[in-house]
Amino acid sequence: MYTLRFRAYASPDVLRELKSQLRLLCEAYNTLRYADIAFHERDGKWLNRTELRQLALDLRRQDREYKRMFSQVFQNVADRYCEARDRFLQGLARFPREKKPERYRSLVYPQKGWKILSTRPARSGRKSWIHLSLSGLGVFKVLAHRPLPDKISRVAVKVTPTNRLFVSFLVEGDLHVESERTGKVAALDLGISHLLVTSDGHYVDNPRFLERVLSRYRSLSRLLSRKRKGSNREKARLRLARLLERVINAKTDFYYKLANVLARRYDVLVMEDLNVVKMTRDGSRTLNRHLRDVSFSRFSFILKWVFQKHGKEVREVNPAYSSQTCSRCGRRHNLSLSDRVITCQCGLVLDRDLNASLNLLRRAGWEPPVEPAEMRPLWQASSMKQEAPPFRAG
């Protein structure tokens, strides 16, 4: 299965009803959470998924406001809480916290309750307008940039912090892109100075999207913190949210383009199995800001998805001491983060990121080249002009 996400538009009345229903769903989520905690304190066990769904339906029957919503949308709140709680029980996340209304921004139609009324070409010709009817809400105009398949299993609606609407369609089947086999294998080392360095000598500099607008971000944050409720606080919040949204969109666009370049260049990609949570917990404040700016987890997720779409493979290996171990003789050196070159007694003098990528390649089962390649930019080496457009701050 895969998801198609499109920009959507709605009338002011529909948007007002959507935000009202999101507030009610947030209230129901917190009610289910409190009931589950109380049940566990009394009986020593948690409510299962079926019991949570039944409790949600009971809440809907007892409240007239809840009855405005489609029954499956309301029932999906129980599934959302159950999945978050199960991740806590598996040791993957903390216990789900109480939701704030302004942070509850999406609702899901799991099986039915939606209908495509019509589809017509947009003015540009490449896109199309889809008129989508959602039970209990109204009609949405969806701008689709690709054809919508027939087998759709669920529909989700999301309001971003900048009050933009998006509709996501969960489609059955696999999304596959024909890609030529190259027979090439490479390992890449992720970093802050260089976003990545491959074992065959290519590198991509870190775009530092947040660093470019850091001064404006701090200014808008201070401005928002000084606003009082009842003043023009919402205006200040929107200005900050738009800035962050532009940063996220530019970063995501860049990562998808870079992942497609790598997927067309290599058949197998070896990368580090990074524990980002531990890295941010142990690092300094400045280092943590750089780590959040580069977003290793986001890039890893995009890279795996794109390689899977192209029918290629991504392998993860243990990155421990990969940059401090000589890739030629295996001797370990004590290097700080400021040491960018590894110098070994065996005669190897090499960039530490390139050295780490060679160690990762060996740990995955391939022998690195005897003489490391000279480092050169990946964008110039690639035949595809996929570089993201210049990012405009402000």
C-alpha positions in Angstrom: 0.0 0.0 0.0 1.0 3.6 -0.5 -0.4 7.0 0.1 -1.2 9.9 -2.3 -1.4 13.3 -0.7 -3.0 16.2 -2.5 -3.7 19.8 -1.7 -7.4 20.5 -1.0 -9.7 23.5 -0.7 -13.1 23.9 1.0 -15.6 26.6 1.7 -15.4 28.6 5.0 -18.4 26.7 6.4 -16.9 23.3 5.6 -13.5 24.4 7.1 -15.3 25.7 10.2 -17.1 22.4 10.6 -13.9 20.5 10.1 -12.1 22.4 12.9 -15.2 21.9 15.2 -15.1 18.2 14.6 -11.4 18.0 15.2 -11.9 19.7 18.6 -14.6 17.1 19.5 -12.4 14.2 18.4 -9.5 15.6 20.5 -11.9 15.7 23.5 -13.0 12.1 22.8 -9.3 11.0 22.5 -8.6 12.4 26.0 -11.7 10.8 27.4 -10.6 7.3 26.1 -7.2 7.9 27.5 -8.5 8.7 31.0 -10.9 5.7 30.9 -8.0 3.4 29.9 -5.8 4.7 32.7 -8.5 4.4 35.3 -9.3 0.8 34.1 -5.6 -0.1 34.4 -5.3 1.3 37.9 -8.4 -0.6 39.0 -7.9 -4.0 37.3 -4.2 -4.0 36.4 -4.7 -4.4 32.7 -5.4 -2.2 29.7 -8.6 -2.1 27.5 -8.2 -3.9 24.2 -9.0 -2.4 20.8 -12.5 -3.8 20.7 -13.4 -2.4 24.1 -12.0 1.0 23.2 -14.0 1.1 20.0 -17.2 0.1 21.9 -16.5 2.8 24.5 -16.1 5.4 21.7 -19.5 4.3 20.2 -21.1 4.6 23.6 -19.7 8.1 23.9 -21.2 9.0 20.5 -24.6 7.7 21.4 -24.7 9.8 24.6 -23.7 13.2 23.2 -25.6 15.1 20.5 -22.5 16.9 19.3 -20.6 13.7 18.8 -23.5 12.4 16.6 -22.7 15.1 14.0 -19.6 13.1 13.0 -19.5 10.0 10.8 -19.5 6.9 13.1 -16.3 5.3 11.6 -14.5 8.6 11.9 -15.3 8.7 15.6 -14.5 5.1 16.1 -11.1 5.6 14.5 -10.1 7.8 17.5 -10.0 4.5 19.5 -7.6 3.0 16.9 -5.4 6.0 17.1 -5.1 5.9 20.8 -4.6 2.1 20.9 -1.8 2.2 18.4 0.0 5.0 20.4 -0.4 3.0 23.6 0.8 -0.2 22.0 4.0 1.5 20.9 4.5 2.5 24.5 4.0 -1.1 25.7 6.6 -2.3 23.1 9.1 0.2 24.4 9.1 2.3 21.2 7.6 5.5 22.5 6.5 7.2 25.7 2.9 6.9 27.0 0.5 8.9 24.9 0.0 12.4 26.4 -3.2 14.4 26.7 -3.9 16.0 23.3 -4.3 19.7 22.9 -7.1 20.9 20.5 -4.7 22.9 18.4 -2.4 19.9 17.9 -5.2 17.5 16.8 -5.2 18.2 13.1 -6.5 15.2 11.2 -9.4 12.7 10.9 -9.7 9.5 9.0 -12.5 7.7 7.1 -11.3 4.1 7.4 -13.6 2.2 5.0 -16.5 4.4 3.8 -18.2 7.7 4.2 -16.5 9.4 1.2 -17.5 9.6 -2.4 -15.9 11.1 -5.5 -18.5 13.2 -7.2 -16.7 14.3 -10.3 -13.2 14.7 -11.9 -12.3 17.3 -14.5 -8.9 18.5 -15.9 -7.3 21.6 -14.4 -6.5 24.6 -16.5 -2.8 23.5 -16.9 -3.9 20.1 -18.3 -1.4 18.1 -16.2 -3.5 18.2 -13.1 -7.1 17.5 -12.4 -9.8 18.7 -10.0 -11.5 16.1 -7.9 -14.8 17.0 -6.1 -14.8 14.8 -2.9 -17.8 14.4 -0.6 -17.1 13.5 3.0 -20.0 12.4 5.2 -20.7 14.8 8.0 -18.4 17.5 6.6 -19.2 18.5 3.0 -17.5 18.8 -0.4 -13.8 19.3 -0.9 -12.0 20.4 -4.1 -8.8 18.3 -4.4 -6.1 19.3 -6.8 -4.6 16.0 -8.0 -1.1 16.0 -9.7 -1.4 12.4 -10.7 -4.2 10.0 -11.7 -6.1 8.6 -8.8 -6.3 4.7 -8.8 -9.6 2.8 -8.4 -8.6 0.8 -5.3 -8.7 3.3 -2.4 -9.1 1.8 1.1 -9.2 5.0 3.2 -9.3 8.8 3.1 -7.7 11.2 5.6 -8.1 15.0 5.9 -5.5 17.2 7.6 -5.3 20.8 8.5 -1.7 22.1 8.7 -0.6 24.8 11.3 -0.9 27.3 8.5 -4.6 26.4 7.9 -3.9 24.6 4.6 -5.9 21.5 3.8 -4.6 18.2 2.5 -6.4 15.0 1.6 -4.6 11.7 1.6 -5.7 8.5 -0.2 -4.4 5.1 1.0 -4.2 3.0 -2.2 -4.0 -0.7 -2.3 -1.1 -2.3 -4.2 2.6 -1.4 -4.7 4.0 1.7 -6.4 6.8 0.6 -8.6 9.1 2.6 -10.9 11.1 1.0 -13.7 14.8 1.7 -13.0 17.8 0.4 -14.9 20.1 -1.9 -13.0 23.6 -0.6 -12.6 25.2 -3.3 -10.5 26.8 -0.7 -8.3 27.0 -0.9 -4.5 27.9 1.9 -2.2 27.9 2.8 1.5 27.1 6.3 2.7 28.1 8.1 5.9 25.7 10.8 7.1 27.0 13.9 8.8 26.6 17.5 9.6 29.4 19.1 7.5 28.6 16.9 4.5 25.1 15.6 4.5 26.4 12.3 3.0 29.7 10.9 1.7 29.6 7.7 -0.4 32.3 5.0 -0.5 33.1 5.8 -4.1 34.0 9.4 -3.2 30.9 11.4 -3.9 29.6 13.9 -1.3 26.6 16.2 -0.9 26.9 19.3 1.3 24.4 19.9 4.1 21.9 22.5 2.8 21.3 23.8 6.4 17.8 24.9 5.7 17.0 26.0 9.3 20.4 27.7 9.8 19.6 30.0 6.8 16.5 31.4 8.6 17.6 30.9 12.2 17.8 34.7 13.0 14.3 35.2 11.6 13.0 32.1 13.4 14.3 33.5 16.7 12.8 36.9 16.1 9.4 35.5 15.3 9.5 33.1 18.3 10.3 36.0 20.6 7.5 38.0 19.0 5.0 35.2 19.5 6.0 34.7 23.2 5.3 38.3 23.9 1.8 38.2 22.5 -1.2 37.8 24.9 -4.3 35.9 24.2 -7.0 38.2 22.7 -4.4 40.3 20.9 -3.1 39.5 17.4 -1.4 36.4 18.7 -2.9 34.2 15.9 -1.2 36.5 13.3 2.2 36.0 14.9 1.6 32.3 15.2 0.8 32.0 11.5 4.0 33.9 10.5 6.1 31.5 12.5 4.2 28.5 11.2 4.6 29.6 7.6 8.4 30.0 8.1 8.7 26.5 9.5 6.5 25.0 6.8 8.7 26.5 4.1 11.8 25.0 5.8 10.1 21.5 6.0 8.9 21.6 2.4 12.3 22.7 1.1 14.0 20.0 3.1 11.6 17.2 2.0 11.8 18.3 -1.6 15.6 18.2 -1.5 15.7 14.8 0.2 13.3 13.2 -2.3 15.3 14.5 -5.3 18.5 13.3 -3.7 17.1 9.8 -2.9 15.9 9.4 -6.5 19.4 10.3 -7.8 20.9 7.6 -5.5 18.3 5.1 -6.4 19.1 5.5 -10.1 22.8 5.3 -9.5 23.1 2.3 -7.1 21.4 -1.1 -6.8 22.4 -1.6 -3.1 23.0 1.2 -0.6 24.6 0.6 2.8 23.9 3.2 5.5 24.2 3.6 9.2 21.6 2.4 11.7 21.6 5.6 13.7 20.0 6.0 17.1 19.0 9.6 16.7 17.2 9.8 20.0 20.4 8.9 21.9 22.5 11.3 19.7 20.2 14.3 20.6 20.1 13.3 24.3 23.9 13.1 24.7 24.8 16.1 22.5 25.2 19.8 23.3 22.5 22.3 22.6 24.2 23.5 19.4 24.9 19.9 18.2 21.2 19.0 18.8 20.1 22.0 16.7 22.3 20.8 13.8 21.0 17.3 14.2 17.4 18.4 14.1 18.2 20.6 11.1 19.6 17.7 9.1 16.8 15.3 10.1 18.6 12.0 9.8 15.4 10.0 10.5 13.4 11.8 7.9 16.1 11.3 5.3 16.5 7.6 6.1 12.8 7.1 5.8 12.6 8.8 2.4 15.7 6.9 1.2 14.2 3.5 2.1 10.8 4.4 0.5 12.4 5.6 -2.7 14.7 2.5 -3.0 11.8 0.2 -2.3 9.8 2.0 -5.1 12.6 1.4 -7.5 12.9 -2.2 -6.5 16.3 -1.8 -4.9 17.8 -2.5 -1.5 18.9 -0.5 1.5 21.0 -2.2 4.2 21.7 -0.8 7.7 24.8 -1.7 9.6 26.2 -0.9 13.1 28.0 2.5 12.8 30.0 2.2 16.1 33.5 3.7 15.7 33.2 3.6 11.9 34.8 7.1 11.6 37.5 6.4 14.2 38.7 3.1 12.7 41.3 3.0 9.9 39.7 1.5 6.8 43.0 0.1 5.7 44.5 -1.6 8.8 41.7 -1.5 11.4 43.5 0.5 14.0 41.2 2.7 16.2 42.0 6.3 16.8 40.7 8.8 19.4 39.1 11.6 17.3 37.0 14.4 18.4 34.2 15.9 16.3 36.4 18.7 15.2 39.0 16.3 13.7 37.9 16.0 10.0 40.9 14.0 8.8 42.1 10.6 10.0 45.9 10.0 9.9 47.1 6.5 10.6 50.5 4.9 11.1 49.9 2.7 8.1 50.1 5.8 5.9 46.4 6.4 5.3 45.4 10.1 5.4 41.7 10.4 4.6 38.6 12.4 5.2 36.9 10.9 8.2 33.5 10.7 6.5 34.9 8.9 3.5 36.8 6.6 5.8 33.6 5.8 7.7 31.8 5.0 4.5 34.5 2.5 3.6 34.2 0.8 7.0 30.4 0.6 6.6 30.9 -1.1 3.1 33.2 -3.7 4.7 30.8 -4.4 7.5 28.0 -5.0 5.0 30.1 -7.7 3.3 31.8 -5.9 0.4 35.5 -5.1 0.2 36.3 -1.4 -0.2 38.7 -0.3 -2.9 42.4 -0.4 -2.1 42.9 3.2 -3.1 40.0 5.4 -2.0 38.5 7.6 -4.7 39.0 11.3 -4.8 36.1 13.2 -3.3 33.8 15.1 -5.7 30.2 16.5 -5.6 27.4 14.1 -6.4 25.3 16.6 -8.2 27.9 17.3 -10.9 28.7 13.6 -11.2 25.0 12.7 -11.8 23.6 13.1 -15.3 20.2 14.1 -13.7 19.8 17.8 -12.9 17.8 17.2 -9.8 19.1 19.9 -7.6 16.4 21.7 -5.5 15.6 25.3 -6.5 17.2 28.0 -4.3 15.6 28.4 -0.9 14.2 31.8 -0.2 14.3 32.9 3.4 11.7 35.1 4.9 
